[in-house]
Amino acid sequence: MFWVLVGIMKFKKWSEVYENDLSGTKRMLEVLRDLMKDNVLKILDRIENEGWDLTIFAQYYVTICLYNCPNNLAPIILDLFLLDG
């Protein structure tokens, strides 16, 4: 399992999420914005109309979506992350 995580960090560039300048997190948030524009524009518009920025989702990228997650779901999310990167 350790080497799977190392591979994901290296080859899927997840290690960039943890860089000092947060370049990977910024890149992922740009991808999120693009996906929201294409698929859920009304939600993106509402978020922006409320004066929020998509950086509110950054904590979920940094913690691999395990932030504030119920304990029974955490292993499932981690398994999916390790399986799919």
BALOSE-80836 format. One record per residue: residue in one letter; residue number from 1; x negated, y, z negated of N, C-alpha, C in turn; chain. Coordinates in steps of 0.02 Angstrom, whole numbers, plus 50000, padded with zeros to 5 digits. Layout:
BALOSE-80836
- r | k | n_X | n_Y | n_Z | ca_X | ca_Y | ca_Z | c_X | c_Y | c_Z | c
- A | NUM | X | Y | Z | X | Y | Z | X | Y | Z | A
...
***
This chain:
BALOSE-80836
- r | k | n_X | n_Y | n_Z | ca_X | ca_Y | ca_Z | c_X | c_Y | c_Z | c
- M | 1 | 49959 | 49941 | 50000 | 50000 | 50000 | 50000 | 49957 | 50063 | 50000 | A
- F | 2 | 49902 | 50061 | 49965 | 49856 | 50119 | 49963 | 49832 | 50136 | 50033 | A
- W | 3 | 49812 | 50086 | 50072 | 49785 | 50098 | 50138 | 49839 | 50121 | 50187 | A
- V | 4 | 49901 | 50100 | 50176 | 49956 | 50125 | 50216 | 49964 | 50200 | 50204 | A
- L | 5 | 49961 | 50221 | 50141 | 49966 | 50291 | 50124 | 49907 | 50331 | 50153 | A
- V | 6 | 49848 | 50303 | 50150 | 49789 | 50336 | 50179 | 49799 | 50345 | 50255 | A
- G | 7 | 49824 | 50293 | 50288 | 49836 | 50298 | 50360 | 49887 | 50351 | 50377 | A
- I | 8 | 49940 | 50354 | 50339 | 49991 | 50405 | 50351 | 49962 | 50475 | 50341 | A
- M | 9 | 49924 | 50483 | 50288 | 49894 | 50549 | 50275 | 49846 | 50569 | 50331 | A
- K | 10 | 49810 | 50521 | 50358 | 49760 | 50536 | 50408 | 49790 | 50541 | 50479 | A
- F | 11 | 49825 | 50490 | 50500 | 49847 | 50486 | 50570 | 49913 | 50523 | 50584 | A
- K | 12 | 49955 | 50529 | 50534 | 50017 | 50567 | 50543 | 50009 | 50639 | 50519 | A
- K | 13 | 49949 | 50656 | 50497 | 49930 | 50723 | 50476 | 49970 | 50749 | 50416 | A
- W | 14 | 49992 | 50704 | 50373 | 50026 | 50726 | 50313 | 49979 | 50759 | 50264 | A
- S | 15 | 49914 | 50747 | 50271 | 49867 | 50778 | 50225 | 49868 | 50854 | 50232 | A
- E | 16 | 49888 | 50879 | 50291 | 49892 | 50951 | 50302 | 49943 | 50985 | 50256 | A
- V | 17 | 49992 | 50946 | 50234 | 50043 | 50974 | 50188 | 50010 | 50997 | 50124 | A
- Y | 18 | 49955 | 50966 | 50105 | 49923 | 50980 | 50041 | 49861 | 51025 | 50048 | A
- E | 19 | 49850 | 51054 | 50107 | 49794 | 51100 | 50116 | 49806 | 51164 | 50076 | A
- N | 20 | 49753 | 51199 | 50061 | 49759 | 51261 | 50022 | 49803 | 51314 | 50055 | A
- D | 21 | 49800 | 51317 | 50122 | 49839 | 51367 | 50158 | 49909 | 51341 | 50176 | A
- L | 22 | 49926 | 51280 | 50157 | 49991 | 51249 | 50170 | 50009 | 51248 | 50245 | A
- S | 23 | 49959 | 51241 | 50287 | 49970 | 51242 | 50359 | 50017 | 51187 | 50381 | A
- G | 24 | 50010 | 51128 | 50353 | 50055 | 51073 | 50371 | 50126 | 51085 | 50349 | A
- T | 25 | 50135 | 51113 | 50291 | 50202 | 51129 | 50266 | 50234 | 51181 | 50311 | A
- K | 26 | 50195 | 51232 | 50330 | 50222 | 51284 | 50374 | 50242 | 51254 | 50442 | A
- R | 27 | 50200 | 51209 | 50468 | 50216 | 51176 | 50531 | 50279 | 51135 | 50526 | A
- M | 28 | 50286 | 51097 | 50471 | 50346 | 51056 | 50462 | 50409 | 51099 | 50455 | A
- L | 29 | 50402 | 51156 | 50423 | 50460 | 51201 | 50416 | 50479 | 51232 | 50483 | A
- E | 30 | 50431 | 51243 | 50526 | 50446 | 51267 | 50594 | 50484 | 51213 | 50633 | A
- V | 31 | 50463 | 51150 | 50626 | 50498 | 51095 | 50658 | 50568 | 51089 | 50630 | A
- L | 32 | 50576 | 51097 | 50564 | 50642 | 51095 | 50534 | 50686 | 51150 | 50562 | A
- R | 33 | 50659 | 51210 | 50569 | 50698 | 51266 | 50597 | 50721 | 51249 | 50669 | A
- D | 34 | 50676 | 51222 | 50709 | 50693 | 51204 | 50778 | 50747 | 51150 | 50779 | A
- L | 35 | 50741 | 51100 | 50736 | 50792 | 51047 | 50733 | 50859 | 51074 | 50711 | A
- M | 36 | 50858 | 51120 | 50663 | 50920 | 51150 | 50640 | 50952 | 51193 | 50694 | A
- K | 37 | 50911 | 51228 | 50733 | 50937 | 51269 | 50789 | 50973 | 51224 | 50839 | A
- D | 38 | 50943 | 51166 | 50852 | 50971 | 51121 | 50903 | 51032 | 51082 | 50878 | A
- N | 39 | 51034 | 51067 | 50813 | 51085 | 51020 | 50788 | 51136 | 51050 | 50740 | A
- V | 40 | 51115 | 51096 | 50698 | 51161 | 51124 | 50647 | 51152 | 51200 | 50643 | A
- L | 41 | 51164 | 51233 | 50698 | 51153 | 51305 | 50703 | 51194 | 51344 | 50652 | A
- K | 42 | 51256 | 51323 | 50639 | 51298 | 51358 | 50591 | 51268 | 51358 | 50521 | A
- I | 43 | 51238 | 51302 | 50502 | 51207 | 51297 | 50436 | 51145 | 51342 | 50433 | A
- L | 44 | 51105 | 51341 | 50485 | 51046 | 51384 | 50488 | 51066 | 51457 | 50485 | A
- D | 45 | 51118 | 51476 | 50522 | 51142 | 51545 | 50520 | 51166 | 51564 | 50451 | A
- R | 46 | 51200 | 51519 | 50418 | 51224 | 51533 | 50349 | 51165 | 51543 | 50302 | A
- I | 47 | 51115 | 51500 | 50307 | 51056 | 51506 | 50264 | 51023 | 51574 | 50276 | A
- E | 48 | 51015 | 51593 | 50339 | 50983 | 51657 | 50354 | 51027 | 51716 | 50335 | A
- N | 49 | 51093 | 51711 | 50343 | 51138 | 51765 | 50324 | 51138 | 51777 | 50248 | A
- E | 50 | 51125 | 51725 | 50211 | 51121 | 51732 | 50138 | 51054 | 51762 | 50116 | A
- G | 51 | 51009 | 51771 | 50165 | 50944 | 51801 | 50149 | 50892 | 51750 | 50125 | A
- W | 52 | 50907 | 51687 | 50135 | 50861 | 51634 | 50114 | 50813 | 51619 | 50171 | A
- D | 53 | 50757 | 51590 | 50152 | 50708 | 51568 | 50201 | 50703 | 51492 | 50196 | A
- L | 54 | 50683 | 51460 | 50249 | 50678 | 51387 | 50247 | 50623 | 51362 | 50200 | A
- T | 55 | 50584 | 51407 | 50172 | 50533 | 51385 | 50124 | 50564 | 51356 | 50061 | A
- I | 56 | 50630 | 51365 | 50053 | 50663 | 51333 | 49996 | 50660 | 51257 | 50001 | A
- F | 57 | 50648 | 51232 | 50061 | 50642 | 51160 | 50071 | 50570 | 51134 | 50066 | A
- A | 58 | 50522 | 51178 | 50056 | 50452 | 51158 | 50054 | 50437 | 51108 | 49999 | A
- Q | 59 | 50469 | 51116 | 49942 | 50457 | 51070 | 49886 | 50474 | 50998 | 49905 | A
- Y | 60 | 50521 | 50989 | 49950 | 50540 | 50921 | 49970 | 50487 | 50890 | 50015 | A
- Y | 61 | 50455 | 50930 | 50057 | 50400 | 50905 | 50098 | 50340 | 50886 | 50055 | A
- V | 62 | 50323 | 50930 | 50009 | 50264 | 50918 | 49967 | 50272 | 50857 | 49923 | A
- T | 63 | 50333 | 50844 | 49901 | 50345 | 50786 | 49857 | 50375 | 50726 | 49895 | A
- I | 64 | 50372 | 50728 | 49961 | 50398 | 50675 | 50004 | 50472 | 50660 | 49987 | A
- C | 65 | 50510 | 50713 | 49978 | 50582 | 50709 | 49965 | 50599 | 50674 | 49899 | A
- L | 66 | 50552 | 50669 | 49854 | 50565 | 50636 | 49791 | 50579 | 50686 | 49735 | A
- Y | 67 | 50576 | 50750 | 49750 | 50590 | 50802 | 49701 | 50663 | 50798 | 49680 | A
- N | 68 | 50674 | 50791 | 49616 | 50742 | 50789 | 49588 | 50784 | 50731 | 49616 | A
- C | 69 | 50752 | 50677 | 49634 | 50785 | 50619 | 49663 | 50804 | 50571 | 49607 | A
- P | 70 | 50863 | 50541 | 49611 | 50881 | 50490 | 49561 | 50831 | 50432 | 49562 | A
- N | 71 | 50816 | 50406 | 49505 | 50765 | 50353 | 49499 | 50780 | 50292 | 49541 | A
- N | 72 | 50843 | 50275 | 49551 | 50858 | 50216 | 49591 | 50847 | 50227 | 49666 | A
- L | 73 | 50844 | 50290 | 49689 | 50833 | 50305 | 49760 | 50759 | 50316 | 49776 | A
- A | 74 | 50719 | 50334 | 49726 | 50649 | 50350 | 49738 | 50610 | 50293 | 49771 | A
- P | 75 | 50615 | 50231 | 49748 | 50578 | 50177 | 49782 | 50600 | 50167 | 49854 | A
- I | 76 | 50664 | 50177 | 49868 | 50689 | 50168 | 49936 | 50660 | 50222 | 49982 | A
- I | 77 | 50660 | 50284 | 49959 | 50632 | 50339 | 49998 | 50558 | 50328 | 50009 | A
- L | 78 | 50522 | 50308 | 49957 | 50450 | 50296 | 49964 | 50437 | 50238 | 50012 | A
- D | 79 | 50477 | 50185 | 50010 | 50470 | 50130 | 50058 | 50480 | 50154 | 50129 | A
- L | 80 | 50531 | 50195 | 50140 | 50543 | 50221 | 50208 | 50486 | 50265 | 50231 | A
- F | 81 | 50459 | 50306 | 50186 | 50402 | 50348 | 50203 | 50342 | 50306 | 50223 | A
- L | 82 | 50329 | 50255 | 50184 | 50272 | 50212 | 50199 | 50283 | 50172 | 50262 | A
- L | 83 | 50345 | 50154 | 50277 | 50360 | 50116 | 50337 | 50357 | 50158 | 50400 | A
- D | 84 | 50384 | 50219 | 50395 | 50392 | 50260 | 50454 | 50344 | 50320 | 50457 | A
- G | 85 | 50315 | 50338 | 50401 | 50268 | 50394 | 50399 | 50304 | 50458 | 50403 | A
***
